């Protein structure tokens, strides 16, 4: 989650933000998860009841509070996204 906030706040010209905003048109190879990192992050924010996490990430103080809340939440799908340090 921390990384997602960082990516959203960077310049629109940066490659990482372009990749986050893209939706691949091709199928994933056999044996790979059909879900992508962006989907896991969106689902984690939905569990935390954050509707527009991209605009929320721009408000740094509130973003840090959300990350602290996420650290203690047991129902998140991928807890490895939660580091705030």
NORTA-V622714 format. One record per backbone hydrogen bond with DSSP energy under -0.5 kcal/mol. CO is the residue of the C=O (numbers start at 0). NH is the residue of the N-H. E is the energy in kcal/mol with one decimal. If there is no record, write none. Layout:
CO & NH & E
CO & NH & E
This chain:
0 & 4 & -2.1
1 & 5 & -1.9
2 & 6 & -2.6
3 & 7 & -2.1
4 & 8 & -1.4
5 & 9 & -0.8
6 & 9 & -0.8
10 & 13 & -1.9
13 & 17 & -1.7
14 & 18 & -2.5
15 & 19 & -2.1
16 & 20 & -2.1
17 & 21 & -1.0
28 & 31 & -2.1
35 & 38 & -0.7
35 & 39 & -1.8
36 & 40 & -2.4
37 & 41 & -2.5
38 & 42 & -2.4
39 & 43 & -2.3
40 & 44 & -2.2
41 & 45 & -2.0
42 & 46 & -2.1
43 & 47 & -1.5
44 & 49 & -2.7
45 & 48 & -1.2
48 & 50 & -0.6
50 & 52 & -0.6
51 & 55 & -1.7
52 & 56 & -1.9
54 & 57 & -0.8
55 & 58 & -1.4
57 & 59 & -1.1
58 & 62 & -2.5
59 & 63 & -2.5
60 & 64 & -1.6
61 & 65 & -2.2
62 & 66 & -2.3
63 & 67 & -2.1
64 & 68 & -2.3
65 & 69 & -2.4
66 & 70 & -1.7
67 & 71 & -0.9
68 & 71 & -0.6
68 & 72 & -0.6
69 & 72 & -0.7
72 & 75 & -0.5
77 & 80 & -1.7
78 & 81 & -1.6
80 & 1 & -1.4
